Amino acid sequence: MLLGMDISIALKNFNGSYDVKKFSLFETSKISERFPSLKLKTVNKGINIEVKCPVCDNFHYYRYSFNELIKGEVIVGGCEILGIPLFYIGNYDKVKQRVDRCNNVNRSLYAMM
């Protein structure tokens, strides 16, 4: 059985929409280059994530195992203060589907204002 080592990350930007990028789990250093507000560190059998929240302006910290990243469909990390999703990690199609839905809702809200 081959395991897919490619994951997608969607991170909420300061405009309120999400940016989506594809990565390999072996390219964690490139993730921080493309998302300056996101820092990833590999630790024993997992990964630590530090993200600067564009909503509350605080840092939030998360820890996931490699099994969660590879086998799970979508991991959602959010702002602990406001409960708003900050990032999605997982299968590209599933992440893209959630991001498109959120971005469409945001565009509709802005259009109504």
C-alpha positions in Angstrom: 0.0 0.0 0.0 1.4 3.4 -1.0 0.7 6.3 1.3 0.3 9.8 -0.3 2.7 12.1 1.3 1.2 15.2 -0.4 -1.0 17.4 1.7 -2.7 20.7 1.0 -2.8 23.6 3.4 -5.4 26.4 3.3 -4.6 29.4 5.5 -6.8 32.3 6.3 -5.2 35.5 5.1 -5.6 39.0 6.5 -8.4 39.7 3.9 -10.6 37.0 5.4 -10.3 34.5 2.5 -8.1 31.4 2.3 -4.9 30.7 0.3 -4.4 27.1 -0.7 -1.0 25.4 -1.5 0.0 21.8 -2.1 3.1 20.4 -0.3 4.9 17.2 0.5 5.4 16.2 4.1 9.1 16.2 3.3 9.0 19.9 2.3 8.0 21.5 5.7 10.6 24.2 5.3 8.9 25.4 2.0 5.6 25.8 3.8 6.9 28.5 6.1 8.4 30.3 3.0 5.0 30.4 1.3 3.0 31.2 4.4 5.0 33.6 6.6 2.4 33.6 9.4 2.7 29.7 9.7 5.6 27.9 11.2 5.9 24.1 11.0 8.4 22.0 13.0 8.7 18.2 12.7 9.0 16.5 16.1 8.9 12.8 17.2 6.3 11.2 14.9 4.4 14.4 14.3 4.4 18.1 13.5 4.0 21.2 15.6 2.2 24.2 14.0 2.4 27.8 15.1 0.1 30.2 13.3 -0.3 34.0 13.7 -4.0 34.6 13.8 -5.2 37.3 11.4 -8.4 37.6 13.4 -7.3 38.1 17.0 -3.6 38.8 16.3 -2.4 36.1 18.8 -0.3 33.0 18.1 -2.0 29.6 18.3 -0.2 26.3 18.7 -1.2 22.8 17.5 0.3 19.4 17.4 -0.6 16.6 15.0 0.8 13.1 14.4 1.9 12.1 10.9 -0.9 9.5 11.0 -3.5 12.2 11.5 -2.1 14.2 8.5 -1.9 11.2 6.2 -5.0 9.2 7.0 -7.4 12.0 8.0 -9.5 13.7 5.4 -9.3 17.3 6.7 -7.8 18.8 9.8 -9.3 22.1 10.9 -7.4 24.4 13.2 -9.1 27.5 14.5 -8.8 30.5 16.7 -9.4 29.5 20.3 -10.7 32.9 21.2 -13.3 33.4 18.5 -13.8 29.9 17.2 -13.1 30.8 13.5 -11.3 28.3 11.3 -7.8 29.5 10.5 -6.5 26.6 8.4 -7.4 23.4 6.8 -4.9 20.6 6.2 -5.5 17.4 4.2 -6.5 16.0 0.9 -6.4 18.7 -1.8 -10.0 18.1 -3.1 -11.6 18.1 0.3 -9.6 21.2 1.4 -10.4 23.1 -1.8 -14.1 22.2 -1.4 -14.2 23.7 2.1 -12.2 26.8 1.1 -14.4 27.5 -1.9 -17.5 27.3 0.2 -16.1 29.7 2.8 -14.8 32.1 0.2 -18.1 32.2 -1.5 -20.0 32.9 1.7 -17.5 35.7 2.5 -18.0 37.2 -1.0 -21.8 37.0 -0.6 -21.6 38.8 2.8 -19.4 41.5 1.4 -21.8 42.0 -1.6 -24.8 42.4 0.7 -23.0 45.1 2.7 
